[in-house]
């Protein structure tokens, strides 16, 4: 892959800019200012030194935490001894009204059983089976953007959320997001996230468990509403399975897969929990990665033009080939670099179940262990020019080594995201399909600022301008979809 050509700064005043990054906090802040920054945003509380340190210890009257940037420590926690560092639920207690006992929340034997049932639906070879649904969602997105493509400011986060949720509904339940129930869930999810269930000082800082957990009424209301919608979908699908009329989609596969150890399938209630996390985390992470990818393409128009040319050569919307996705090499490189700079999930939290020793320091039982893609992906000792946007790094020996050591947008080890392959097919396809049809450009005075909600989002959205490209030349339309030539 050749480096992108330079763009004349006079033609693009944004071309010389580095991708936006929150300013680091001062090295020394008082307790009041620290808590004020944390309430504002998790990223706002990070000092610059954490992008250079191998480990950092933080002690307070409420908790002790250890940020682990040492690749060997990260491997220990996530891969070599994951059972000794179970997932901490402190950041996610505000989400339990929605997620129940889903795979995102559980640990131990309950989590292991859930993975045994869920993983087969996402096996690599099966990704190609859901490609037509992804493809249709991408084509629908292109049409939905057409009335907005007149250069006006558009919040691409909202548009990315829409298409990502559309992908989830089409691949899981074989219905588009415009379907009445799916559209109602989409609106409810937006309201649920607006209630900011994660911003809870008590859960974030390990206050005593006997203290009541603050949850806003809107959080509980929207969670109940979403679970009601999901329950309706699950009940309908269970009836279709019993009647032998269910489509062969992800929901059917998961609901009909028995645990190989106990022979039991998910109960309807258990399935509601799992669908909740698929809809929330699945569409949130995909939407965040796509929105930041579009921002980077607006910031670097020379790269945007290369991706558009690649997509116009590779993609014919009328013909669905799995090989099309595998040939979107530039789109994939940009999508990977976007998730390096703006990892959808900025931090993974674990807890120690016994006393440990990290880099010669005693770590007490019950300590919080933070593995942070936000820091690992920009670590000054691991990456060359870590704050620069450089999709060519993935084809260099040092870039591949850096990736091996510290690139974990989907986590690692046994708890690696089961939908990682799904996401790496979806993201480049959506990015290529959009840029094949539209140009995106920056809006003066509207540069986004990353903040950590459930995922890394723009504080006030990500606003870009869209204009139509000249219609690409494609092969003659056909009423039949061509066979998928190879796996995604």
N, C-alpha and C positions, 0 to 999 in steps of 0.2 A: 504494500500500500504506500503510495507516494505522499509526502507531506503536502498539505494544501497550499496553494499559491497565495501570496500576499495580496491583500486588498488595499487600494488607495485609501488612506485615512481621510482624505478630503471627501471621498464618496461615502464613507461609512465612519461617522464620528465615534462609533462604539468599537471599531475594530481593534484599537490599541488597548482596550480594557481587559483586565483580568476578570474572570467570573466573580460575581459578588460573594462576599464572605462576611459574616458578622464581625464587627470589631471585637478584639479580646477585652475582657474586663481588666482593670488594674490588678497588679499582683497582690496588693493588700487592700482589702475592703473590710469594713466593720460588719458585725453580725446582721445588723438591720439592713444594710445595703445588700448583703449577700442574699438574704431572704427576699428582698424586693426584686433583685435580678432573677432569682429562680421563679418567682411568681410570674415575672414577665415572660421568661423563656429559658428552657434548659441550656440552650446554646449560648445565651447571653452571659452565663455565669462562668464560662470556661476561660482560664488565663492562657496566654500564648505559649507558656512553657510546656503545656501538656502536648503540644505538637512535636516536642523534641524528647520528652521524658520517656523512659521505658516503663516507669510505674510511678504512681502518685498516691499518697495516702491522705485521707481527709478524716479528721476526727471532730465530732461535735458532741454535745450532751445527749443527743438522740441516737446517733448511729456512727459507725466507722465504715468507711468505704475505701476500696482500692481500685484505681483505674489501671488496667493492665494493657500496655502497648507492646510489651515484649512478646514477639511472635511465639516464643516457646511457652510463655504463660498462657497466651490465648489458646494455643493448641492443647495445653494441659486442661484448661477449664472447659473448652467446648468439645474436644475430641477424645483425648486420652482417658480422662476421668470424669465424664459428664455427670455420673450419678452422685459424685461427691460435691457437685456444684449445681443443684437443681435451680430451675428458673425462679427468680424472685417475682412475686406477684404485686409488689408494692406500687409500681407504676400503673397497674392495670386493675386495681380494685374498683376504680370508678367505672370499669367496663363490665363488671360481672353481671349487672342486671340484664345486659344484652347477651353476653357470651356464655353464661352459665358455666358448665363443666366442659367447655370445648377443648380441643387439642392445644389451643393457645394458652390456656390457663392451667392445665393439669400437669402433674409430675408423676413419676413412679409407675406402678403397674397400670393405673388407669390410662395414663398417657401412652404407654407401650401398646396396650390393646387398641387404642384409637389409631395409632400409626399402622398397626398390622391390617386394619380394615381400610384405611384411607389410601395408603401408599400405592396399592395396585392400580388404583384409578389414574394415578399420575405417572406410571412407568413411562420411560422415555419413548418407547414405540407407540404409546397411545396418544401422544401429543398430536400426531398427524391426524388422528381420528376426529379431533375437535377443530382442526384448522378451518374447515368450511364455515363453522360458526364464527370463529375469529374474523375470517375474511369478510363475511357478511356484515359484521359489526363495523369493520373498517370502512367498507363501502358506504354504509349508512352514515357514518361520521362525516365522510367527505361531502355527502349531500346536505347534511345538517349544517355544515359550516358555510355553505355557498351564500346564503343571504347575509352573512357577516363579513364576507371577504371584500369589503370596500375601503379598507384602510383604517376604519374606526378602531379604537381600543377595544380589545376582547380579552376577557379573563380566561386564559387558556387552561387554568386549573379547573374551572367549572366544566369546560368542554372535555378535558381529559377525564374527569370523574365520570361524566356521562358515558363516554365510550367505554371506559374500563368496566363500569357496572353493566353496560350492555353486553360486553364480552362474557362476563360472569353469568348473566342470566341466559344467554344463548347457549353457552357450553354446558351449564349445569341443568337448566330446566327447559331448554329448547324454545324459549320465548324471548322476544326482543324487549328492550327496556321500555319501549313505547307501549307495550302491553299494559293494561290498566293496573294490574297488581304490581308489576315490576316498577312502573312509574311512581306508584304510591310509596314503594319501598325506597326508591331513589330520593324522593322528597323527604321522607322520614329520616334517612341517613344524614342528609344535609342538616336537618334540624338537630339530630343527635350530636353531630360533631360540633355544631355551634354552641352546644351547652358545655363544651370543654370538660368532659368527665375526667380527663387525666390531670387537670390542674388542681391538685389536692395536696396541700402541704403535709397533711397528716399521713397520707399514703407514701408520698415521696421521701419523707424523712424518717420513716420508721418510728413514728410516735407509738406509744404503748397500744397494744391491740385492744385493751379494754376501753380506750377512748372511742366515742362514736365517730363513724366515718361520715364526712360531709358529702352528701350527694344532692345535686340540685333537682328540683321537681321536674324540670324539663327533661333531664337525663332519664329519670325513671319512666316518664310518660312516653318518650320517644322509643325507649327500649321495649316497653310493653307493646307499643304499636307495631314495631318492626317484627318482634317475635310472633305477634298475631298474624301478620302477613306471611311469615315464613311457615308457620304452622299450617296455614291454609294450603300453601304450595306442597308441603310434605304430605299432608293428608290426601291431596289430589293424586300425587305421584304414587303413594302406597296403594290407592284404589286401582290405578292404572297397572301397577305391577301385578296386583292380584288378578286383574282381568286379562293380563297378557297383552296389553296395548301400550305399555310404556315405551317411550323412545329410548334408544341406546345412548344416553348422555351421562354426564358425570354423576348426577343425582341417582339415576337408576343403578349405575355401577356400584356406587358407595352403599346404597340401601340394600343391595342384593349380595354384597360380599360378606361372607361369614368370617369371623375371627378364626384363623386356622387352629387356635388352641382350644377355644371353648365351643366353637361351632355356631355361635350366636351372631346375628346381625345387630346393627344399631336399632334400638327402639325408636319410635317416632320422636319422643322427647330428646333422645340423644342426637338424633339427626338434626333437629331444630338447632341445638347448640352448635353443631359443626357447620351448618349452613350459615349461621350468624357470623362465624369467623371467616368463612370463605368470602362472604359478601363484604364484610368490613375490611379485613386485612388484605384480602385478595385485590379488591378494587382500589383501596387506598394506596397501596404500594405501587401498583401499576400506573395509577393516575399521577402520583407524585413524580415517578421516573419519567413519564412521558412529558409532563409539563416542563420539567427542568431541561429535558432534551430540546424541546422547542425553544426555550429561552436561549440555550447555548447556540442553537442554529441562527437565531436572530442576532446574537452577539457576534457570531463569526459567519457572515454571509458567504465567504469563500467556501467554507465547508458545506453550508446549506446547498450551494449550487452543485457540488459534487454528489451529495446525497440525492438531490432531485434527479440528476442525470442518471444515477445508478437505478433509482426506482422506476424511472420512465423506461429504461432498457429492460429491467427484470420483470416488472409487474404489468400484467394485463388483467384488469379487474374482472373480465368475463371468464377467465380461465384460472382455476385454482390448482396450482402446482406446489407441492411441498418443497420442491427444489427452488422455488422463488424465494422462500424465506431463507434458505441456506445460502443463497447467492447475494443477499443483502449485506455484504461484508462491511461496507462503510457505515451503514445504518447500525449494524450490530456494534461496531467499534465505538461509535458516538454514544450509543445507548449505554454501553459499559462504562465509558468515561463519565457520562452524566451521573451514573450511580456511584462512581468513585467520588466525585466532587460533592454530590448531594445524595448520600445513601438514604433510601426511603425510610429505613428504620435506623435512627442515629445511634442508639445505644441498646445493648442487651444486658439485662441484669440477672445475676446469679447470686446465690447465698451459700456460705460455707456451712457444712453439716458437722464439721470437726475442725480442730485446730490445724492450721496449715503454715507453711513457710514459703513466702514469695521473695525471691532475690535477697535472702538473708534476713528478712523481717518476719517476725511472728504475726500471724493473722489469726485472730480469735474466731471461735465458733460463732456463727450467726452474723458474721461481717458481710457487707454488701460488696460484691465483685462486679465491676463495670467493665465490659468489653465494648469499646466504642468505635464502630466503623467511621464515625465522624472524625475521630482523631487518627485511627489507623490508616485511613485512605488518604490522609494528607500529612502523614508523618515525615518529618524532615530527614530522618536517618534511613528511611526505607525507600522513598520515592524521589526520583529526579524531578526538580521543579514541581513540587507537590500541589501548588495552588494554580498551576497553569492548566489550561484545557489543551490536551494533546492526545487525540485518538490514535496517533501513530505509535504511542508507547507500547501498545499491546503486541506489536510485531517485533519488538526489540528484546534481546536477551535480558537486559536489566529490567525492562518492564515486565516480562514474564516472571522473573524471579521475585520482583516486588509483589506481583499479583499472587504468587504462590505463598508468600509470607503473610500477607495482610489484606487481601481483597476478600471481604466477606459480606457482600450486600444481602445475601440470603442466609446468613449465619454459617455454621459449619458443624461437622460431627453429626451425631444421631438426630439433633434437633434442626438440621438444615431444613429450610422450607421445602415441603413436598412439591410445591408448585414452581420451583426455580426454572425447570425446563419449559414449563408453560409460559412463564413470564418472559423468558428469553426468546420465545417465538412470537409472543404477542407484541412486545415493545418495539422491536425493529420493524415489524410489519406495519403497525399503526404509524410509526414515525415516517417510514418510507411512503406509505399511502397518502399521508397528509402532505408531505413535501413534494410529492409527485404532482399534486394538484394546486398547491398554494405556496406563495412566498410569505415568510413571517419576518417582521422587522420590529426593532425596538421602538418604544414610545418615550420621547424625551420627558424626563421628570417622573417616570413610572418604573424605574429599575426595582426589581423585587428584593426583599431582604429575607433570607432563610430564617425560619423559626421551627421549633420542634413541637408539633402537636402529636397526633398518633404517628404521623410521618413528617418528614421535612417538607414544609410548605412555605409559600410566600406569605409574609406577615399580612399584606393587604391584597393577596392574589398575585398572579403573574400575568401582567397586561402586555399584550403584543398586538401589532397590526397584521391583518391578513389581506392579501390580494391574490386574485386568480392568476395562475400561470397560463401560458399559451397551451392549448389543449395538446397533450402528447399524442403522437401517432401510434396507434395500436393495431394489432391484427384484426381482421374482419371478425365481427361479433359472431358468437355461436350460442345456440340455445342449450347446448350440453356442456356441463363442466368437465374439463379434461381430467384424466386420472392423475392422482398424485404420484409423481415419478419416484420419490424417495422420501424416507422419514425426515421430519424436521429435526 
